[in-house]
Amino acid sequence: MKNRSIETVKSSLKSKNVWESRLKGTRLSVFLSEALSNSGHFLILKTLSDIILDGWLNFLTDPTEYLLIVAMLVQTGYLSRSNGHRFWGNLICVSIYTLIDIPIDGVDFFQDPTHIVFWLFSLMIAILQGLRFHWAKGIDYWLIPLESLVRALMVVAFYVVIGIKSQSLIANRELIVRFLGTATHWFLSWSMVLIGLLLGLQSLQLVKQRNQLQETAQVLGNMAEWGMGSHVVETALNNPEGLAFQKCDRTILFMDIRGFTAWCEKNSPETVAVLLNEYYRCIEPAAAKFQPLRITFTGDEIMAIYATPQQGIAAAKSMSKAALEMLELYGIGAGCGVHCGSVIEGLFGGADVRTYTVIGDVVNTAKRLESATPGGAITISDAVYQGMSQHLTVESCEPIVAKGKTAALIAWRLI
């Protein structure tokens, strides 16, 4: 039981990260997506051109080829971070490659058409992604097709480089124009332009749909967590079987406003609604600090489920303090009761309406303790006290005669 409680707490803490990974992908999937959709493009084209021009043997024995792979991985790792800057990140690979290769090639580095293409297209992609993600987000949808066009032109550029290098020609504007002027080259170039635009328009639609799905999923996720709690959402995502009925140890906390019914009779429904909403806003953060499995608001009653008595007691103190500071302005207070033990937890309900909760005598007893507690006080059961007696300062209460109980409840009041 203890190990299950510990695992439940850890699972609850990871809920937000799990939900985010489902929406945006895991760290590995984001890394692979960046490599395949952006950072790896130049590596693929340069590798193909080097193998075509120099052969497999020269390619495999050239250390700069492996350095390029390392540089690409560094760039991919940086750009796959959520806070990576797209402009500077897209220049990492070309910068590392240049710094490493210049000592080998000297000034001839910048006379190599491959290197010129590398820098030219790296800058264009960096500028477009800088505008899209950082500087001109309002026109980001217009930049997606343009970026796809640039990537298509990069294929044409390498085609030209291979043609020039294979014939040992000196690259210049006149040669490039003449090279592209032939019917086959003209067809290839304009085909790549049109394909780039079409793929860009398709990417634009996919990006729009993905963003809409992520926004919708985020709204539904927020509503699910508000209604069911982050623990249930995380369990439903990773281990749906974990929502089946199971017996486990839980700590149940109830808090209720004393004299609330009489106070409501003296005030308008609008005033009551304002007080309750303010009450929830004050208490919920105090309860949430200690990783509740579920918080439920029912009128002026708050029920919180925790994995351990330590969490329940800490939450009770925090919630009582918040309630005291808020409710004393209205001349009322809230009593709190805490009990722990074995319960049955899971999804209860019918085919269309279901909710996660716990049932059992432990829940009923916690409610009875809370009902016998004056405003501003915290009453705990003997089970909670015996498990934490060395860490609590308490005073004994009169045994509580609770409805439906054959024996009076032994209880303690926190000081």
Salt bridges, closest charged atoms under 4 A:
GLU20 OE1 - LYS24 NZ 3.60
GLU34 OE1 - ARG86 NH2 2.98
ASP50 OD2 - LYS46 NZ 2.60
GLU65 OE2 - LYS46 NZ 3.43
ASP101 OD2 - HIS115 NE2 3.62
ASP112 OD1 - LYS165 NZ 2.87
GLU147 OE1 - ARG132 NH1 3.45
GLU147 OE2 - ARG151 NH2 2.74
ASP256 OD1 - ARG258 NH2 3.97
ASP256 OD2 - LYS367 NZ 3.49
GLU301 OE1 - LYS367 NZ 2.59
GLU345 OE2 - ARG250 NH2 2.96
ASP361 OD1 - LYS405 NZ 2.40
GLU370 OE2 - ARG258 NH2 2.48
GLU370 OE1 - LYS367 NZ 2.61
